[in-house]
Amino acid sequence: MGGVRLLDRVAVALGEACDDLLLVANDNTADTWLAGVPIVRDARVGAGALGGLHAALARVRGDVMTLPWDAPFVPGSLLRALREAGELAGADAAVPASRVSPWGFEPLCAWYAPACLPAIERRLDSEDYRAGGWQRDVHTVTVDVSAWGDPAVVFYNVNTAEDLVRAEELLDSLTKS
């Protein structure tokens, strides 16, 4: 998008809010995607995004910031705000409010503390793989994203060739304003 890989855009945003990067991927070529970034595979294969979050928390054994590779418009400043909100509130999780998500928040653009791991494991054990289905089991704070723009743009996902065309249009309109 705009001559920059989506993954690189996401890595830059995460780099503005995180001490270290970790890539959760099950693809055999993942070690070539981001030079020098450690790779972790899902410990519970087939559990979707929740399995990836579980893998990250289990590997790091500390706080994690999550952001899917297909969300190129999430700014690092929003990620920093999530981290700060979670830490200041002594929360287990900090999620951005979002009217575009069926959950009312974005579960994959979030800050999570290690205290989330047992709640996630309980959901995985019950085969409830919904990424946004467990946050109410932990102390979660919500961050208003209005200061960062329209949530439909901030959390825009690029999953198809058509989505990429639309993302290019959004990028063009953002750079002109």
N, C-alpha and C positions, 0 to 999 in steps of 0.2 A: 504494500500500500504506500503510494508516494515514493516508491523505490526502496522502501525499508521493509524487511520481513516482519510479519505480525509478531512473531516470537521475540524479535529484537526490540520492538516497541514495548512489549510487555516486560521484558527483562530490564529495560531502562527505567520504567515506572517502578518496578519492584526494587531496583537498586537505590532509588531515592528514599525508600522507606524501610529497607531491610539491611541487616548486617551482612548476611550471606545469601546467596541464591542456591536453590535446590530445584531440580527438575524432576517431577514425578511423571514417568512415562513408561509404558510397557513395550514400546516399539524397539526392535533390535538395533535400529540405527540412531537411537536417541543420543548416544554418546557423541555424535557428530553435530548435534544441533546448536549447542552453546559451548564453545571451547572453555575448558576448565571448570565447568559447572558440574557438580556431582549429580548422578542419576540415582533415583530410587524407584523400584518397581512396586506395584501393589502387592501387599502381603495377602490380601483377600481378592483374588482375581474374580472379575465379573460383578463387582460391587459398584461399578461406575465411579462417578466423581467422589462419592462418599468413601469409596475404597482408596482413592488417591489422597484424600485428606487424612484418612487413617494412616496411610503409609508415611506421609510427611510428619505428622505428629509423633508417630512411633519412632521414626528415624532421628528426628531432631531432639526430642525430649525437652523441648522448650517452646517458646511462642513461635507461631508461624503466621505468615501473611499469605493468603491465597489469591491468585488471579489466573483465570483461564487464558490460554495462549490466544484465543480467538476474540479477546476483548481489547482492541487496540486503542480505545479512547479513554481508558481509565487513567487519570493523571496520578503521578507519584505523590502529589500533595494530598489527594484524597486518601491514599493508602497510609500516609503519615498521620493524617487526622484519625483514621480508624485505630491505628496502633496507640496513639496518644489517648484517645477516648477510652479504649479498653484498659490501658495501664492506669490512667487517672481514676477511673471508676472502680478499680480492683475487680474488673469483670473477667469472665471466662471467655467472652466473645464480644467482638464489636463488628456490626454489620451495617452497610449503608441502606437506608430506606430507599425503596424503589417501587414506583407504581407500575413498572413494566414487568415485574416479577410476580408470579402467582403467590409467592410467600409474603409479599409486601416488603421484602428486603432481598439483597443479593447474597446468597449463601456462599458463592464461590469467589466473591470479591470481599474478603473479610480478614479479620485478625482473630486468631484463636490461641488460647493458652493451653498448657498441658492438661488442665482440669477437664477439658472437653473429651479427651481420649476415652474415658470409661463410658460416657454417654454415647459416643460414636460406636464403640464396641458393642454396647447393648443393642443398638439399632441394627448393626451388621449381623449380630447373632440371631436377631428376629427376622432377618432378611428384609428389613425396611431400608432400602437403599436411597431414599429420597434425600437429596443434598440439603434441603431446607426443612426437614422433618424433625430434627432433634434439638435445635437451638433453644427451644423453650424448656429443655431439660437442664439447662445451665444458665448462669447469670449472664445475660446478653444485653448489651447496650446498642442503641441504634443511632446512627449519625445521619443528619439531614444533608442531602447531597445538593441542595438547590444552589449553593455557592459555587458549585463546579459545573453547572449547566443543566440542560435537559437530561433527565435520566435515560430517556430513549436513545440519546446520542452517547452519553457517558458509558452506558452498559451495552452498547450495540455489539452484537456477536456476528462474526464473519464465519459462516458455515458452508456457504455455497459460492459458486462463481457469481451469481446474481448479488449475493450479499457483499462480495468484494467490490463489485461495480458501485453499489450504493455507498460503501465505505469510502471509496475514492471520491465520490461526490460530496460526502459529508466532510472529508478532510479538506477538499478544495474550498467548501463554503466556510469552514472554520479558519482556514489560513487567510481568507479574504476579509474576515471581520475583525 
